[in-house]
Amino acid sequence: MSDTKWAEGVQLDGRAKYKALADHLTAEMDKGTLPVGHQLPPVRQLAWALGVTPGTVARAYSILTDAGRLEAVVGRGTFVAPKFRNVADDVWTRKLPKDSGNINLYSPTLPDMGQVAAIRHALRAVAEGPQEDLVEYPNREGFRPAREAVIDWLSDVSLGPVGHKDVVLSHGGQSAISLVLQAAVSGAQPVILVEELSYAGFRRAAEVLRIEVAGVPSDERGLIPEELERIARRTGAQMLCTSAEVHNPTGLHTPLERREEIVAACKRAGGVQILEDDCYRIGPARAPSYRALWPGGAWYVSSISKTITPALRIGFAVAAEGRYADLRRAAEYGFFGLARPLAEMARLILGNPETRRIAGQVRDRVGDYIRTAVNALGRHEITWREDVPFLWLPLPRGWRAAEFVLAAERHGIQIRSAEEFTLREDRAPHCIRIAVNGQIPMERFEAAMTTLRELLDNPPEAISA
């Protein structure tokens, strides 16, 4: 049994117990009682010693792991991390060398269906293009062809009244989200709303901008309008961040009727603006965007990361009607705008009719992987679509999400647990997200799905902490 003497005297009354425990752990680490490298007790052992639930301890550990004070080592336990350790974004911590023997199903990885050759061709064209594109600052008028190419690329989305001036190029979808928040949210203590299960990038952008985040419950059709209005009124929220076409992580779709109800709830709650993140849609849009339903109150962001490549970091934000100056100012004051060579790359790639064919082939190939996964896992309750590059799977009885993720990693398979999509103060369901990796052979992907199925079918008799 690990030593828990340091926990004597912890005060868990009068506020959230997990926060009190996290504060106590921090204080003990700062005093040196818990030195670097010290192994903390398993969740259940500490919970028993303190007379609290395992969830309380797990949440405290999670908060401190996110903050870089603790680190979880697969198969060994939780340890006090080296002081001032940098907390890397999951893109870097989860990316594995190709020869590592592991299978990364953490984030979608696209197959090459001709986009590599197209990108190389565009890079050569940029290198051989006008000299000013390589030696001068970006400028608005010079970017007009790229913005017009974005409008053409988005022609299969109902965006409402839109022109090239409404578009700002960004460094990927995450940058576009940050730009919209900077342009649209203000005040000393601003608040935004997200689904209780939602894309972590919303929360990360808000944290950098010192914006509070509140969660809104959802059902199988999306956000619950009544709850949205109630929480918006209580918090004074200025913006709702959501994904209606492909919800990340559940893969669900919000139909038109529910979107209209959400817009009405936002208007009743004092004009809560809507930021729609459409980055995960790789097929045709199934309903009008929020911007089409409410041009003056909704903003739209997307990128080419899930359709062509995430490597170039090309994204775009579309301002709410009449707000393009605010959006443009956020970009120009922040980084002077996208680099001129990247803007020209955006024009060449998005303006090339061949790119749509490539995107269609990427979508078809992703569908092949999804069908393979469904064939292996179909006896379990999964949410999937052939044009969505991941699956959402509630775990069968006997599995906890964290335990299943660790078990998968021991078999060389990396997946995400629902905890990574949950607000820190909320309880995560025991679910996992499995992403498509289109850069590994289908046989290897199928073998990984078979391994996951065998794990699902054989939950541990006793779930450890």
One Martini backbone bead per residue (centre of mass of N, CA, C, O) as a GRO file, in nm:
protein
  465
    1MET     BB    1   0.095   0.036   0.024
    2SER     BB    2   0.069   0.355  -0.011
    3ASP     BB    3   0.142   0.651   0.112
    4THR     BB    4  -0.102   0.877   0.314
    5LYS     BB    5   0.001   1.086   0.527
    6TRP     BB    6  -0.014   1.359   0.360
    7ALA     BB    7  -0.349   1.356   0.384
    8GLU     BB    8  -0.351   1.467   0.648
    9GLY     BB    9  -0.586   1.732   0.696
   10VAL     BB   10  -0.771   1.739   0.474
   11GLN     BB   11  -1.007   1.971   0.336
   12LEU     BB   12  -1.353   1.874   0.209
   13ASP     BB   13  -1.517   2.115   0.303
   14GLY     BB   14  -1.728   2.370   0.136
   15ARG     BB   15  -1.640   2.224  -0.140
   16ALA     BB   16  -1.507   2.088  -0.389
   17LYS     BB   17  -1.333   1.803  -0.339
   18TYR     BB   18  -1.141   1.792  -0.585
   19LYS     BB   19  -1.024   2.076  -0.542
   20ALA     BB   20  -0.916   2.037  -0.258
   21LEU     BB   21  -0.725   1.805  -0.328
   22ALA     BB   22  -0.559   1.953  -0.542
   23ASP     BB   23  -0.458   2.174  -0.349
   24HIS     BB   24  -0.319   1.986  -0.147
   25LEU     BB   25  -0.121   1.857  -0.343
   26THR     BB   26   0.018   2.119  -0.427
   27ALA     BB   27   0.121   2.197  -0.146
   28GLU     BB   28   0.292   1.939  -0.100
   29MET     BB   29   0.476   1.984  -0.344
   30ASP     BB   30   0.583   2.267  -0.264
   31LYS     BB   31   0.706   2.157   0.019
   32GLY     BB   32   0.820   1.842  -0.049
   33THR     BB   33   0.651   1.597   0.044
   34LEU     BB   34   0.611   1.570  -0.278
   35PRO     BB   35   0.831   1.463  -0.477
   36VAL     BB   36   0.991   1.405  -0.739
   37GLY     BB   37   0.866   1.080  -0.836
   38HIS     BB   38   0.634   1.037  -0.666
   39GLN     BB   39   0.405   0.794  -0.578
   40LEU     BB   40   0.081   0.763  -0.600
   41PRO     BB   41  -0.197   0.647  -0.516
   42PRO     BB   42  -0.439   0.481  -0.594
   43VAL     BB   43  -0.750   0.577  -0.629
   44ARG     BB   44  -0.892   0.373  -0.431
   45GLN     BB   45  -0.703   0.405  -0.192
   46LEU     BB   46  -0.744   0.711  -0.142
   47ALA     BB   47  -1.049   0.708  -0.121
   48TRP     BB   48  -1.060   0.528   0.130
   49ALA     BB   49  -0.881   0.709   0.318
   50LEU     BB   50  -1.088   0.972   0.273
   51GLY     BB   51  -1.396   0.904   0.211
   52VAL     BB   52  -1.428   0.887  -0.106
   53THR     BB   53  -1.462   0.890  -0.425
   54PRO     BB   54  -1.293   0.794  -0.705
   55GLY     BB   55  -1.380   1.041  -0.877
   56THR     BB   56  -1.245   1.258  -0.702
   57VAL     BB   57  -0.954   1.165  -0.742
   58ALA     BB   58  -0.946   1.150  -1.052
   59ARG     BB   59  -1.000   1.455  -1.094
   60ALA     BB   60  -0.755   1.564  -0.944
   61TYR     BB   61  -0.545   1.421  -1.117
   62SER     BB   62  -0.633   1.545  -1.388
   63ILE     BB   63  -0.579   1.841  -1.328
   64LEU     BB   64  -0.267   1.800  -1.263
   65THR     BB   65  -0.193   1.677  -1.534
   66ASP     BB   66  -0.279   1.918  -1.711
   67ALA     BB   67  -0.076   2.114  -1.538
   68GLY     BB   68   0.204   1.931  -1.491
   69ARG     BB   69   0.230   1.795  -1.189
   70LEU     BB   70   0.144   1.531  -1.324
   71GLU     BB   71   0.211   1.177  -1.421
   72ALA     BB   72   0.112   0.921  -1.642
   73VAL     BB   73   0.212   0.577  -1.638
   74VAL     BB   74   0.196   0.317  -1.816
   75GLY     BB   75   0.164   0.047  -1.583
   76ARG     BB   76   0.245   0.224  -1.301
   77GLY     BB   77   0.124   0.534  -1.268
   78THR     BB   78   0.133   0.815  -1.045
   79PHE     BB   79   0.337   1.118  -1.068
   80VAL     BB   80   0.557   1.348  -0.987
   81ALA     BB   81   0.651   1.605  -1.165
   82PRO     BB   82   0.855   1.795  -1.303
   83LYS     BB   83   0.935   2.099  -1.264
   84PHE     BB   84   0.811   2.290  -1.524
   85ARG     BB   85   0.669   2.115  -1.702
   86ASN     BB   86   0.567   2.081  -2.010
   87VAL     BB   87   0.250   2.101  -2.174
   88ALA     BB   88   0.162   1.919  -2.427
   89ASP     BB   89   0.006   1.876  -2.694
   90ASP     BB   90  -0.152   1.605  -2.831
   91VAL     BB   91  -0.016   1.615  -3.109
   92TRP     BB   92   0.267   1.550  -2.976
   93THR     BB   93   0.222   1.321  -2.756
   94ARG     BB   94   0.068   1.113  -2.979
   95LYS     BB   95   0.286   1.111  -3.180
   96LEU     BB   96   0.427   0.857  -3.378
   97PRO     BB   97   0.644   0.669  -3.498
   98LYS     BB   98   0.626   0.462  -3.769
   99ASP     BB   99   0.834   0.239  -3.610
  100SER     BB  100   0.691   0.171  -3.320
  101GLY     BB  101   0.427  -0.040  -3.356
  102ASN     BB  102   0.204   0.156  -3.340
  103ILE     BB  103  -0.146   0.267  -3.329
  104ASN     BB  104  -0.289   0.568  -3.444
  105LEU     BB  105  -0.634   0.655  -3.311
  106TYR     BB  106  -0.661   0.958  -3.208
  107SER     BB  107  -0.639   1.091  -3.496
  108PRO     BB  108  -0.705   1.170  -3.797
  109THR     BB  109  -0.568   1.002  -4.094
  110LEU     BB  110  -0.485   1.054  -4.412
  111PRO     BB  111  -0.497   0.955  -4.718
  112ASP     BB  112  -0.327   0.919  -5.022
  113MET     BB  113  -0.509   1.057  -5.323
  114GLY     BB  114  -0.300   1.305  -5.449
  115GLN     BB  115  -0.219   1.551  -5.259
  116VAL     BB  116   0.087   1.543  -5.260
  117ALA     BB  117   0.130   1.616  -5.556
  118ALA     BB  118  -0.037   1.879  -5.547
  119ILE     BB  119   0.137   2.024  -5.336
  120ARG     BB  120   0.404   2.016  -5.488
  121HIS     BB  121   0.304   2.177  -5.728
  122ALA     BB  122   0.227   2.433  -5.564
  123LEU     BB  123   0.506   2.490  -5.446
  124ARG     BB  124   0.644   2.543  -5.716
  125ALA     BB  125   0.460   2.776  -5.802
  126VAL     BB  126   0.534   2.962  -5.568
  127ALA     BB  127   0.847   2.969  -5.613
  128GLU     BB  128   0.784   3.085  -5.926
  129GLY     BB  129   0.661   3.336  -5.849
  130PRO     BB  130   0.623   3.625  -5.735
  131GLN     BB  131   0.841   3.805  -5.549
  132GLU     BB  132   0.643   3.949  -5.343
  133ASP     BB  133   0.548   3.676  -5.205
  134LEU     BB  134   0.861   3.658  -5.061
  135VAL     BB  135   0.909   3.990  -4.944
  136GLU     BB  136   0.619   4.069  -4.850
  137TYR     BB  137   0.358   4.169  -4.707
  138PRO     BB  138   0.060   4.130  -4.641
  139ASN     BB  139  -0.261   4.181  -4.821
  140ARG     BB  140  -0.584   4.217  -4.891
  141GLU     BB  141  -0.598   4.227  -5.204
  142GLY     BB  142  -0.398   3.986  -5.250
  143PHE     BB  143  -0.621   3.780  -5.104
  144ARG     BB  144  -0.875   3.762  -5.280
  145PRO     BB  145  -0.838   3.496  -5.444
  146ALA     BB  146  -0.837   3.315  -5.191
  147ARG     BB  147  -1.118   3.393  -5.084
  148GLU     BB  148  -1.269   3.303  -5.341
  149ALA     BB  149  -1.182   3.006  -5.317
  150VAL     BB  150  -1.332   2.955  -5.054
  151ILE     BB  151  -1.617   3.013  -5.152
  152ASP     BB  152  -1.611   2.786  -5.362
  153TRP     BB  153  -1.550   2.551  -5.162
  154LEU     BB  154  -1.833   2.640  -4.996
  155SER     BB  155  -2.078   2.587  -5.205
  156ASP     BB  156  -2.205   2.326  -5.030
  157VAL     BB  157  -2.281   2.562  -4.832
  158SER     BB  158  -2.513   2.718  -4.629
  159LEU     BB  159  -2.431   3.076  -4.550
  160GLY     BB  160  -2.556   3.288  -4.687
  161PRO     BB  161  -2.460   3.596  -4.703
  162VAL     BB  162  -2.155   3.604  -4.910
  163GLY     BB  163  -1.816   3.722  -4.921
  164HIS     BB  164  -1.483   3.771  -4.938
  165LYS     BB  165  -1.478   3.978  -4.692
  166ASP     BB  166  -1.583   3.753  -4.476
  167VAL     BB  167  -1.295   3.633  -4.512
  168VAL     BB  168  -1.047   3.452  -4.313
  169LEU     BB  169  -0.735   3.350  -4.293
  170SER     BB  170  -0.581   3.059  -4.135
  171HIS     BB  171  -0.414   2.841  -3.895
  172GLY     BB  172  -0.649   2.678  -3.908
  173GLY     BB  173  -0.920   2.602  -3.713
  174GLN     BB  174  -0.812   2.696  -3.437
  175SER     BB  175  -0.744   2.982  -3.526
  176ALA     BB  176  -1.033   3.057  -3.611
  177ILE     BB  177  -1.157   3.038  -3.332
  178SER     BB  178  -0.984   3.256  -3.196
  179LEU     BB  179  -1.066   3.489  -3.383
  180VAL     BB  180  -1.366   3.490  -3.316
  181LEU     BB  181  -1.341   3.538  -3.013
  182GLN     BB  182  -1.191   3.810  -3.043
  183ALA     BB  183  -1.423   3.950  -3.219
  184ALA     BB  184  -1.699   3.863  -3.025
  185VAL     BB  185  -1.558   3.878  -2.739
  186SER     BB  186  -1.622   4.050  -2.423
  187GLY     BB  187  -1.490   4.163  -2.132
  188ALA     BB  188  -1.395   4.077  -1.811
  189GLN     BB  189  -1.611   3.800  -1.791
  190PRO     BB  190  -1.635   3.591  -2.013
  191VAL     BB  191  -1.874   3.364  -2.183
  192ILE     BB  192  -1.902   3.028  -2.293
  193LEU     BB  193  -2.055   2.769  -2.487
  194VAL     BB  194  -2.085   2.409  -2.455
  195GLU     BB  195  -2.077   2.103  -2.476
  196GLU     BB  196  -2.021   1.865  -2.248
  197LEU     BB  197  -1.941   1.734  -2.515
  198SER     BB  198  -1.629   1.845  -2.663
  199TYR     BB  199  -1.412   2.019  -2.823
  200ALA     BB  200  -1.111   2.112  -2.681
  201GLY     BB  201  -1.046   2.375  -2.848
  202PHE     BB  202  -1.246   2.562  -2.716
  203ARG     BB  203  -1.118   2.562  -2.429
  204ARG     BB  204  -0.830   2.649  -2.512
  205ALA     BB  205  -0.900   2.919  -2.634
  206ALA     BB  206  -1.038   3.032  -2.381
  207GLU     BB  207  -0.799   3.013  -2.187
  208VAL     BB  208  -0.608   3.208  -2.338
  209LEU     BB  209  -0.853   3.441  -2.327
  210ARG     BB  210  -1.006   3.433  -2.051
  211ILE     BB  211  -1.254   3.229  -2.082
  212GLU     BB  212  -1.537   3.108  -1.983
  213VAL     BB  213  -1.686   2.776  -1.933
  214ALA     BB  214  -2.000   2.620  -2.031
  215GLY     BB  215  -2.220   2.357  -2.005
  216VAL     BB  216  -2.442   2.169  -2.231
  217PRO     BB  217  -2.685   1.972  -2.279
  218SER     BB  218  -2.758   1.666  -2.461
  219ASP     BB  219  -2.875   1.483  -2.734
  220GLU     BB  220  -2.928   1.302  -3.030
  221ARG     BB  221  -2.982   1.619  -3.166
  222GLY     BB  222  -2.841   1.790  -2.947
  223LEU     BB  223  -2.893   2.061  -2.815
  224ILE     BB  224  -3.082   2.183  -2.549
  225PRO     BB  225  -3.263   2.461  -2.564
  226GLU     BB  226  -3.359   2.505  -2.269
  227GLU     BB  227  -3.075   2.478  -2.144
  228LEU     BB  228  -2.938   2.694  -2.303
  229GLU     BB  229  -3.108   2.933  -2.204
  230ARG     BB  230  -3.065   2.898  -1.901
  231ILE     BB  231  -2.749   2.916  -1.900
  232ALA     BB  232  -2.722   3.183  -2.047
  233ARG     BB  233  -2.869   3.355  -1.834
  234ARG     BB  234  -2.693   3.277  -1.586
  235THR     BB  235  -2.397   3.356  -1.730
  236GLY     BB  236  -2.390   3.562  -1.979
  237ALA     BB  237  -2.345   3.457  -2.247
  238GLN     BB  238  -2.206   3.527  -2.585
  239MET     BB  239  -2.131   3.218  -2.678
  240LEU     BB  240  -2.167   2.945  -2.908
  241CYS     BB  241  -1.995   2.629  -2.936
  242THR     BB  242  -2.029   2.428  -3.236
  243SER     BB  243  -2.129   2.106  -3.405
  244ALA     BB  244  -2.369   2.011  -3.644
  245GLU     BB  245  -2.274   1.803  -3.858
  246VAL     BB  246  -2.010   1.707  -3.673
  247HIS     BB  247  -1.979   1.575  -3.379
  248ASN     BB  248  -1.725   1.635  -3.132
  249PRO     BB  249  -1.719   1.287  -3.063
  250THR     BB  250  -2.007   1.139  -3.157
  251GLY     BB  251  -2.115   1.203  -3.470
  252LEU     BB  252  -2.347   1.378  -3.460
  253HIS     BB  253  -2.657   1.530  -3.583
  254THR     BB  254  -2.810   1.844  -3.650
  255PRO     BB  255  -3.106   1.922  -3.730
  256LEU     BB  256  -3.291   2.173  -3.848
  257GLU     BB  257  -3.502   2.202  -3.625
  258ARG     BB  258  -3.293   2.227  -3.394
  259ARG     BB  259  -3.144   2.472  -3.501
  260GLU     BB  260  -3.383   2.664  -3.484
  261GLU     BB  261  -3.417   2.633  -3.175
  262ILE     BB  262  -3.135   2.741  -3.102
  263VAL     BB  263  -3.160   3.018  -3.222
  264ALA     BB  264  -3.404   3.105  -3.054
  265ALA     BB  265  -3.264   3.073  -2.778
  266CYS     BB  266  -3.038   3.281  -2.831
  267LYS     BB  267  -3.224   3.523  -2.871
  268ARG     BB  268  -3.377   3.507  -2.593
  269ALA     BB  269  -3.083   3.526  -2.431
  270GLY     BB  270  -2.962   3.806  -2.581
  271GLY     BB  271  -2.780   3.719  -2.829
  272VAL     BB  272  -2.632   3.453  -2.874
  273GLN     BB  273  -2.376   3.356  -3.030
  274ILE     BB  274  -2.247   3.160  -3.315
  275LEU     BB  275  -2.007   2.890  -3.340
  276GLU     BB  276  -1.921   2.705  -3.631
  277ASP     BB  277  -1.772   2.385  -3.652
  278ASP     BB  278  -1.671   2.225  -3.984
  279CYS     BB  279  -1.408   2.031  -3.995
  280TYR     BB  280  -1.545   1.720  -4.004
  281ARG     BB  281  -1.654   1.766  -4.279
  282ILE     BB  282  -1.645   1.541  -4.587
  283GLY     BB  283  -1.928   1.599  -4.680
  284PRO     BB  284  -2.220   1.691  -4.739
  285ALA     BB  285  -2.442   1.902  -4.643
  286ARG     BB  286  -2.757   1.854  -4.448
  287ALA     BB  287  -2.770   2.164  -4.359
  288PRO     BB  288  -2.799   2.461  -4.267
  289SER     BB  289  -2.636   2.694  -4.139
  290TYR     BB  290  -2.631   2.923  -3.891
  291ARG     BB  291  -2.570   3.160  -4.083
  292ALA     BB  292  -2.826   3.113  -4.258
  293LEU     BB  293  -3.032   3.142  -4.012
  294TRP     BB  294  -2.815   3.379  -3.875
  295PRO     BB  295  -2.624   3.608  -4.010
  296GLY     BB  296  -2.580   3.821  -3.758
  297GLY     BB  297  -2.508   3.563  -3.526
  298ALA     BB  298  -2.307   3.388  -3.715
  299TRP     BB  299  -2.026   3.172  -3.729
  300TYR     BB  300  -1.757   3.030  -3.944
  301VAL     BB  301  -1.558   2.722  -3.950
  302SER     BB  302  -1.267   2.589  -4.128
  303SER     BB  303  -1.085   2.328  -4.321
  304ILE     BB  304  -0.830   2.095  -4.472
  305SER     BB  305  -0.754   1.867  -4.256
  306LYS     BB  306  -1.000   1.641  -4.336
  307THR     BB  307  -0.959   1.649  -4.673
  308ILE     BB  308  -0.634   1.691  -4.732
  309THR     BB  309  -0.455   1.862  -4.496
  310PRO     BB  310  -0.280   1.950  -4.185
  311ALA     BB  311   0.011   2.064  -4.260
  312LEU     BB  312  -0.061   2.367  -4.370
  313ARG     BB  313  -0.264   2.529  -4.199
  314ILE     BB  314  -0.559   2.569  -4.346
  315GLY     BB  315  -0.796   2.819  -4.280
  316PHE     BB  316  -1.141   2.950  -4.203
  317ALA     BB  317  -1.332   3.251  -4.158
  318VAL     BB  318  -1.678   3.351  -4.111
  319ALA     BB  319  -1.852   3.620  -4.076
  320ALA     BB  320  -2.078   3.788  -3.961
  321GLU     BB  321  -2.293   3.995  -4.063
  322GLY     BB  322  -2.107   4.298  -4.048
  323ARG     BB  323  -1.812   4.160  -3.905
  324TYR     BB  324  -1.545   4.163  -4.078
  325ALA     BB  325  -1.372   4.382  -3.937
  326ASP     BB  326  -1.330   4.230  -3.670
  327LEU     BB  327  -1.191   3.982  -3.792
  328ARG     BB  328  -0.962   4.123  -3.945
  329ARG     BB  329  -0.838   4.260  -3.696
  330ALA     BB  330  -0.754   4.006  -3.541
  331ALA     BB  331  -0.549   3.917  -3.757
  332GLU     BB  332  -0.377   4.178  -3.809
  333TYR     BB  333  -0.304   4.231  -3.503
  334GLY     BB  334  -0.181   3.941  -3.448
  335PHE     BB  335  -0.023   3.850  -3.768
  336PHE     BB  336  -0.099   4.011  -4.051
  337GLY     BB  337  -0.156   3.739  -4.154
  338LEU     BB  338  -0.112   3.528  -4.377
  339ALA     BB  339   0.111   3.395  -4.551
  340ARG     BB  340   0.161   3.442  -4.879
  341PRO     BB  341   0.229   3.148  -4.965
  342LEU     BB  342  -0.022   3.024  -4.827
  343ALA     BB  343  -0.236   3.181  -4.979
  344GLU     BB  344  -0.149   3.069  -5.254
  345MET     BB  345  -0.198   2.776  -5.183
  346ALA     BB  346  -0.499   2.807  -5.135
  347ARG     BB  347  -0.570   2.894  -5.419
  348LEU     BB  348  -0.455   2.651  -5.577
  349ILE     BB  349  -0.608   2.424  -5.429
  350LEU     BB  350  -0.909   2.533  -5.415
  351GLY     BB  351  -0.906   2.616  -5.738
  352ASN     BB  352  -0.878   2.311  -5.800
  353PRO     BB  353  -1.075   2.070  -5.936
  354GLU     BB  354  -0.904   1.821  -5.838
  355THR     BB  355  -0.954   1.850  -5.530
  356ARG     BB  356  -1.240   1.733  -5.522
  357ARG     BB  357  -1.164   1.454  -5.614
  358ILE     BB  358  -0.973   1.393  -5.382
  359ALA     BB  359  -1.176   1.434  -5.153
  360GLY     BB  360  -1.361   1.204  -5.248
  361GLN     BB  361  -1.145   0.978  -5.215
  362VAL     BB  362  -1.097   1.016  -4.921
  363ARG     BB  363  -1.386   0.957  -4.832
  364ASP     BB  364  -1.402   0.669  -4.948
  365ARG     BB  365  -1.163   0.555  -4.783
  366VAL     BB  366  -1.277   0.612  -4.508
  367GLY     BB  367  -1.523   0.427  -4.550
  368ASP     BB  368  -1.361   0.166  -4.553
  369TYR     BB  369  -1.265   0.184  -4.259
  370ILE     BB  370  -1.537   0.205  -4.124
  371ARG     BB  371  -1.650  -0.069  -4.222
  372THR     BB  372  -1.433  -0.237  -4.086
  373ALA     BB  373  -1.502  -0.149  -3.797
  374VAL     BB  374  -1.802  -0.237  -3.798
  375ASN     BB  375  -1.753  -0.539  -3.854
  376ALA     BB  376  -1.599  -0.572  -3.574
  377LEU     BB  377  -1.804  -0.373  -3.372
  378GLY     BB  378  -2.124  -0.405  -3.430
  379ARG     BB  379  -2.223  -0.545  -3.153
  380HIS     BB  380  -2.183  -0.266  -3.063
  381GLU     BB  381  -2.238   0.057  -2.947
  382ILE     BB  382  -2.237   0.267  -3.231
  383THR     BB  383  -2.120   0.567  -3.385
  384TRP     BB  384  -2.174   0.615  -3.745
  385ARG     BB  385  -2.009   0.721  -4.057
  386GLU     BB  386  -1.867   0.716  -4.370
  387ASP     BB  387  -1.819   1.057  -4.343
  388VAL     BB  388  -1.662   0.981  -4.066
  389PRO     BB  389  -1.329   0.966  -3.905
  390PHE     BB  390  -1.509   0.825  -3.668
  391LEU     BB  391  -1.587   0.662  -3.356
  392TRP     BB  392  -1.850   0.592  -3.114
  393LEU     BB  393  -1.806   0.417  -2.783
  394PRO     BB  394  -1.982   0.263  -2.561
  395LEU     BB  395  -1.911   0.084  -2.296
  396PRO     BB  396  -1.927  -0.197  -2.156
  397ARG     BB  397  -1.984  -0.367  -1.899
  398GLY     BB  398  -1.670  -0.343  -1.701
  399TRP     BB  399  -1.583  -0.067  -1.828
  400ARG     BB  400  -1.349   0.184  -1.824
  401ALA     BB  401  -1.209   0.424  -2.002
  402ALA     BB  402  -0.923   0.437  -1.882
  403GLU     BB  403  -0.878   0.128  -1.880
  404PHE     BB  404  -0.915   0.082  -2.185
  405VAL     BB  405  -0.691   0.266  -2.289
  406LEU     BB  406  -0.463   0.113  -2.147
  407ALA     BB  407  -0.516  -0.161  -2.278
  408ALA     BB  408  -0.470  -0.064  -2.568
  409GLU     BB  409  -0.176   0.038  -2.525
  410ARG     BB  410  -0.064  -0.247  -2.452
  411HIS     BB  411  -0.148  -0.316  -2.773
  412GLY     BB  412  -0.065  -0.052  -2.952
  413ILE     BB  413  -0.331   0.141  -2.901
  414GLN     BB  414  -0.459   0.463  -2.983
  415ILE     BB  415  -0.702   0.637  -2.786
  416ARG     BB  416  -0.995   0.802  -2.681
  417SER     BB  417  -1.145   0.949  -2.417
  418ALA     BB  418  -1.409   1.126  -2.288
  419GLU     BB  419  -1.241   1.308  -2.094
  420GLU     BB  420  -1.117   1.490  -2.337
  421PHE     BB  421  -1.438   1.620  -2.378
  422THR     BB  422  -1.450   1.728  -2.080
  423LEU     BB  423  -1.521   1.903  -1.834
  424ARG     BB  424  -1.367   1.912  -1.536
  425GLU     BB  425  -1.649   1.927  -1.359
  426ASP     BB  426  -1.727   1.681  -1.519
  427ARG     BB  427  -1.866   1.375  -1.600
  428ALA     BB  428  -1.751   1.103  -1.764
  429PRO     BB  429  -1.815   0.884  -1.985
  430HIS     BB  430  -1.791   0.539  -2.090
  431CYS     BB  431  -1.602   0.635  -2.358
  432ILE     BB  432  -1.491   0.619  -2.707
  433ARG     BB  433  -1.252   0.721  -2.961
  434ILE     BB  434  -1.218   0.618  -3.309
  435ALA     BB  435  -0.981   0.664  -3.546
  436VAL     BB  436  -0.870   0.712  -3.858
  437ASN     BB  437  -0.592   0.540  -4.034
  438GLY     BB  438  -0.490   0.599  -4.369
  439GLN     BB  439  -0.158   0.507  -4.329
  440ILE     BB  440  -0.252   0.219  -4.295
  441PRO     BB  441  -0.313  -0.081  -4.351
  442MET     BB  442  -0.604  -0.252  -4.355
  443GLU     BB  443  -0.504  -0.503  -4.202
  444ARG     BB  444  -0.402  -0.350  -3.953
  445PHE     BB  445  -0.665  -0.214  -3.880
  446GLU     BB  446  -0.830  -0.473  -3.848
  447ALA     BB  447  -0.655  -0.590  -3.619
  448ALA     BB  448  -0.719  -0.362  -3.421
  449MET     BB  449  -1.025  -0.414  -3.410
  450THR     BB  450  -1.003  -0.700  -3.301
  451THR     BB  451  -0.865  -0.625  -3.039
  452LEU     BB  452  -1.089  -0.440  -2.934
  453ARG     BB  453  -1.309  -0.654  -2.933
  454GLU     BB  454  -1.174  -0.843  -2.728
  455LEU     BB  455  -1.177  -0.639  -2.501
  456LEU     BB  456  -1.483  -0.583  -2.494
  457ASP     BB  457  -1.555  -0.899  -2.444
  458ASN     BB  458  -1.321  -0.873  -2.186
  459PRO     BB  459  -1.371  -0.773  -1.908
  460PRO     BB  460  -1.277  -0.712  -1.612
  461GLU     BB  461  -1.354  -0.840  -1.308
  462ALA     BB  462  -1.156  -0.616  -1.187
  463ILE     BB  463  -1.137  -0.281  -1.135
  464SER     BB  464  -0.893  -0.077  -1.135
  465ALA     BB  465  -0.737   0.233  -1.054
   0.00000   0.00000   0.00000
